[in-house]
């Protein structure tokens, strides 16, 4: 094959890749969560090949290298992370995410989106793209989001109060000297947290029930049926041998 022909084929291949990217489902691209692809079980479900895995790792390495370089730059200048730093890291993430999703086949991307929604459960409607897809209006979405956020804030307040109780109880406790002592202390702390949260359970249940009842005034069965359809077949990880 001549060099000229090789260049022509390469150019044609690049064009095909570019147009394939535009052909991908826009909804899938917006909703799919690349973070869960770190799990090898998810990769297996998507049918990721060894070649793809190498490519994906390359994207991740490039992302990490860029961020580490920026961190080193700030540390050398003795600068604290600022808006410019946050924008840089966000832009790097968007670049990495775009590359990862663009490397998947249409079927792999669709399955990733399905698993993403399954993992989110009913709260998937907190994603504006999902809410719109199942037929909820902008007004419905705003109402649902504000209701759930308000509920979460109330529950977070209760958890904060419990945390403060635990902090005061253990603030003067002796620091563990061994790994065993640290594990024993952690187990005791977690047990106390569970006990305190159990006492506040009626309050939490009341908050959740109130929130659910409000959400159900706009989220009807037709919406839930569409949401279920977007989940695809249930993802059931195979047990490791």
DACORVEN-V943700 format. One record per pair of residues at least 6 apart in sequence whose ideal C-beta (glycine too) atoms are under 8 Angstrom apart, sorted by the first residue. I is the first residue (numbers start at 0). J is the second residue. D is the distance in Angstrom with one decimal. If there is no record, write none. Layout:
# DACORVEN-V943700
i:I j:J d:D
i:I j:J d:D
This chain:
# DACORVEN-V943700
i:0 j:8 d:7.8
i:16 j:101 d:7.9
i:20 j:101 d:4.8
i:22 j:105 d:7.6
i:23 j:100 d:7.4
i:23 j:101 d:7.5
i:23 j:105 d:6.1
i:23 j:108 d:5.9
i:24 j:105 d:7.0
i:24 j:108 d:7.0
i:24 j:109 d:6.7
i:24 j:112 d:7.9
i:26 j:112 d:7.3
i:26 j:128 d:6.2
i:26 j:132 d:6.0
i:27 j:108 d:4.8
i:27 j:109 d:5.4
i:27 j:111 d:7.5
i:27 j:112 d:4.3
i:28 j:100 d:5.7
i:28 j:108 d:7.1
i:29 j:128 d:4.7
i:30 j:112 d:5.0
i:30 j:115 d:5.9
i:30 j:116 d:6.8
i:30 j:126 d:6.2
i:30 j:128 d:5.4
i:30 j:129 d:6.3
i:31 j:100 d:6.0
i:31 j:108 d:6.0
i:31 j:111 d:4.5
i:31 j:112 d:4.4
i:31 j:115 d:5.5
i:32 j:111 d:7.3
i:32 j:115 d:4.3
i:32 j:118 d:7.4
i:33 j:95 d:7.7
i:33 j:96 d:5.1
i:33 j:99 d:4.9
i:33 j:100 d:6.6
i:33 j:111 d:7.8
i:35 j:41 d:5.3
i:35 j:111 d:7.7
i:35 j:114 d:6.7
i:35 j:115 d:6.7
i:35 j:118 d:6.5
i:36 j:42 d:6.2
i:36 j:45 d:7.4
i:36 j:47 d:7.9
i:36 j:55 d:7.2
i:36 j:99 d:7.1
i:36 j:111 d:6.9
i:40 j:236 d:4.7
i:40 j:237 d:7.6
i:41 j:111 d:7.7
i:41 j:114 d:6.6
i:42 j:52 d:6.8
i:43 j:237 d:7.8
i:44 j:110 d:6.7
i:44 j:114 d:6.9
i:44 j:234 d:6.3
i:44 j:236 d:7.4
i:45 j:103 d:7.2
i:45 j:107 d:4.6
i:45 j:110 d:5.5
i:45 j:111 d:6.0
i:46 j:106 d:7.8
i:46 j:107 d:6.3
i:47 j:55 d:7.2
i:47 j:107 d:7.2
i:51 j:102 d:6.4
i:51 j:103 d:7.8
i:54 j:102 d:5.5
i:55 j:99 d:6.0
i:55 j:102 d:6.7
i:58 j:95 d:5.3
i:58 j:98 d:4.8
i:58 j:99 d:5.4
i:58 j:102 d:7.5
i:59 j:95 d:7.0
i:61 j:95 d:7.2
i:62 j:91 d:5.7
i:62 j:92 d:7.1
i:62 j:94 d:7.6
i:62 j:95 d:4.0
i:65 j:91 d:5.0
i:66 j:88 d:5.7
i:66 j:91 d:5.9
i:69 j:84 d:6.7
i:69 j:87 d:5.6
i:69 j:88 d:7.0
i:73 j:79 d:7.5
i:73 j:80 d:6.6
i:73 j:84 d:6.3
i:78 j:84 d:8.0
i:100 j:108 d:6.1
i:100 j:111 d:7.9
i:103 j:111 d:6.8
i:109 j:231 d:7.5
i:110 j:231 d:6.8
i:112 j:229 d:7.7
i:113 j:229 d:6.9
i:113 j:230 d:5.6
i:113 j:231 d:3.4
i:113 j:232 d:7.6
i:113 j:234 d:7.5
i:114 j:231 d:7.9
i:114 j:234 d:5.0
i:115 j:123 d:7.9
i:116 j:123 d:4.6
i:116 j:129 d:6.6
i:116 j:226 d:7.3
i:116 j:229 d:5.3
i:116 j:230 d:5.2
i:117 j:230 d:4.8
i:117 j:231 d:7.7
i:117 j:233 d:7.0
i:117 j:234 d:5.6
i:119 j:125 d:7.7
i:119 j:126 d:7.4
i:121 j:223 d:7.9
i:121 j:226 d:7.5
i:122 j:147 d:7.3
i:123 j:129 d:4.9
i:123 j:226 d:6.5
i:123 j:229 d:7.8
i:124 j:130 d:4.9
i:124 j:133 d:7.1
i:124 j:135 d:6.8
i:124 j:140 d:7.6
i:124 j:143 d:6.2
i:124 j:218 d:6.8
i:124 j:222 d:7.7
i:124 j:226 d:6.9
i:125 j:143 d:7.5
i:125 j:144 d:6.1
i:125 j:147 d:6.4
i:127 j:140 d:6.0
i:129 j:226 d:7.2
i:129 j:229 d:7.0
i:130 j:139 d:7.2
i:130 j:140 d:4.4
i:130 j:143 d:7.1
i:131 j:140 d:7.4
i:132 j:225 d:7.2
i:132 j:229 d:6.6
i:133 j:222 d:4.8
i:133 j:225 d:4.0
i:133 j:226 d:5.2
i:133 j:229 d:7.1
i:134 j:221 d:7.0
i:134 j:222 d:5.9
i:134 j:225 d:6.3
i:135 j:143 d:7.2
i:135 j:217 d:7.0
i:135 j:218 d:7.2
i:135 j:222 d:6.2
i:139 j:217 d:4.5
i:139 j:218 d:7.7
i:142 j:213 d:7.8
i:142 j:217 d:6.0
i:143 j:214 d:5.5
i:143 j:217 d:6.4
i:143 j:218 d:6.8
i:146 j:210 d:5.6
i:146 j:213 d:4.8
i:146 j:214 d:5.8
i:147 j:210 d:6.2
i:147 j:214 d:7.0
i:149 j:210 d:7.5
i:150 j:206 d:5.5
i:150 j:207 d:6.7
i:150 j:209 d:7.4
i:150 j:210 d:3.7
i:153 j:206 d:5.0
i:154 j:203 d:5.8
i:154 j:206 d:5.9
i:154 j:207 d:7.7
i:157 j:196 d:8.0
i:157 j:199 d:5.2
i:157 j:202 d:6.2
i:157 j:203 d:6.3
i:158 j:196 d:7.4
i:160 j:199 d:7.9
i:161 j:192 d:6.3
i:161 j:195 d:4.4
i:161 j:196 d:5.8
i:161 j:199 d:6.6
i:162 j:192 d:7.6
i:164 j:195 d:5.9
i:165 j:188 d:6.3
i:165 j:191 d:5.7
i:165 j:192 d:5.7
i:165 j:195 d:6.9
i:168 j:191 d:6.9
i:169 j:184 d:7.9
i:169 j:188 d:6.3
i:172 j:184 d:7.2
i:175 j:181 d:4.0
i:175 j:183 d:7.5
i:175 j:184 d:5.2
i:196 j:203 d:7.7
